[in-house]
Amino acid sequence: MQSTTSSLANQMKHRDREMVPKVLVRAMFGLMAASVAMVAYAQWSDMPLSGVAPDSPVVEEKIIMLSGDHAAGYAVIDESGRQIAHSKEDKKGFIDVIASSIKRERETNGYTIDAPLRLVRRDNGKTAVIDPTTGWKIELIGYGKDNVAAFASLID
């Protein structure tokens, strides 16, 4: 019985060593090092940012507040204190995603979630959510029409 067990253990050791070839592990670490080197070079040489949405002037703005939590959903409250949307409504779930991100950012910086946010429409037609409390902002580009509409419709 002892020799069968030790034979299986030796087979498993050999098999585990061969599951990921050393050349792949070295290539992975080489790619990581190359990526870090490229980012460092871009930072140190002050290369201009690419793939960043250009700033566009704000043409419409609405001050909103978020109230709630992930379990019950988040309500979007306007300046007058009226609820204008809720993340549990049909096709409004993206509000929950953005609210969770804002909550996390604010908690990390020692703020509460109930401070006002700026919901803006830019000259280029894009919508953004800006948190003046932390400086956090998200340009709602590439999240799908229903997700963007969850916020864009609140400005109209």
Solvent accessible surface area in square Angstrom, and as a share of the most:
residue,aa,sasa,rsa
1,M,195,0.87
2,Q,147,0.65
3,S,83,0.54
4,T,78,0.45
5,T,80,0.46
6,S,53,0.34
7,S,52,0.33
8,L,100,0.50
9,A,48,0.37
10,N,93,0.48
11,Q,111,0.49
12,M,95,0.43
13,K,123,0.52
14,H,111,0.50
15,R,122,0.44
16,D,80,0.41
17,R,162,0.59
18,E,111,0.50
19,M,124,0.56
20,V,85,0.49
21,P,63,0.40
22,K,149,0.63
23,V,105,0.60
24,L,106,0.52
25,V,56,0.32
26,R,164,0.60
27,A,55,0.43
28,M,97,0.43
29,F,111,0.46
30,G,41,0.39
31,L,127,0.63
32,M,98,0.44
33,A,65,0.50
34,A,47,0.37
35,S,54,0.35
36,V,103,0.59
37,A,60,0.46
38,M,131,0.58
39,V,97,0.56
40,A,22,0.17
41,Y,139,0.53
42,A,34,0.26
43,Q,121,0.54
44,W,207,0.73
45,S,50,0.32
46,D,125,0.65
47,M,103,0.46
48,P,119,0.75
49,L,144,0.72
50,S,102,0.66
51,G,89,0.86
52,V,94,0.54
53,A,39,0.30
54,P,109,0.68
55,D,119,0.62
56,S,15,0.10
57,P,93,0.58
58,V,58,0.33
59,V,85,0.49
60,E,74,0.33
61,E,81,0.36
62,K,55,0.23
63,I,46,0.23
64,I,0,0.00
65,M,50,0.22
66,L,1,0.00
67,S,57,0.37
68,G,42,0.40
69,D,61,0.32
70,H,124,0.55
71,A,92,0.71
72,A,69,0.53
73,G,1,0.01
74,Y,1,0.01
75,A,12,0.09
76,V,0,0.00
77,I,34,0.17
78,D,12,0.06
79,E,126,0.56
80,S,94,0.61
81,G,51,0.49
82,R,149,0.54
83,Q,92,0.41
84,I,39,0.20
85,A,0,0.00
86,H,40,0.18
87,S,5,0.03
88,K,122,0.52
89,E,79,0.35
90,D,124,0.64
91,K,133,0.57
92,K,37,0.16
93,G,40,0.38
94,F,15,0.06
95,I,0,0.00
96,D,16,0.09
97,V,84,0.49
98,I,3,0.02
99,A,0,0.00
100,S,42,0.27
101,S,43,0.28
102,I,0,0.00
103,K,62,0.26
104,R,161,0.59
105,E,55,0.25
106,R,1,0.00
107,E,101,0.45
108,T,89,0.52
109,N,75,0.38
110,G,68,0.66
111,Y,100,0.38
112,T,93,0.54
113,I,32,0.16
114,D,90,0.47
115,A,26,0.20
116,P,64,0.40
117,L,2,0.01
118,R,69,0.25
119,L,0,0.00
120,V,0,0.00
121,R,42,0.15
122,R,19,0.07
123,D,93,0.48
124,N,76,0.39
125,G,48,0.46
126,K,83,0.35
127,T,3,0.02
128,A,0,0.00
129,V,0,0.00
130,I,24,0.12
131,D,0,0.00
132,P,81,0.51
133,T,46,0.27
134,T,36,0.21
135,G,61,0.59
136,W,53,0.19
137,K,97,0.41
138,I,30,0.15
139,E,38,0.17
140,L,3,0.02
141,I,77,0.39
142,G,78,0.75
143,Y,86,0.33
144,G,44,0.42
145,K,170,0.72
146,D,61,0.32
147,N,55,0.28
148,V,33,0.19
149,A,47,0.36
150,A,2,0.01
151,F,1,0.00
152,A,18,0.14
153,S,53,0.34
154,L,15,0.07
155,I,18,0.09
156,D,130,0.68
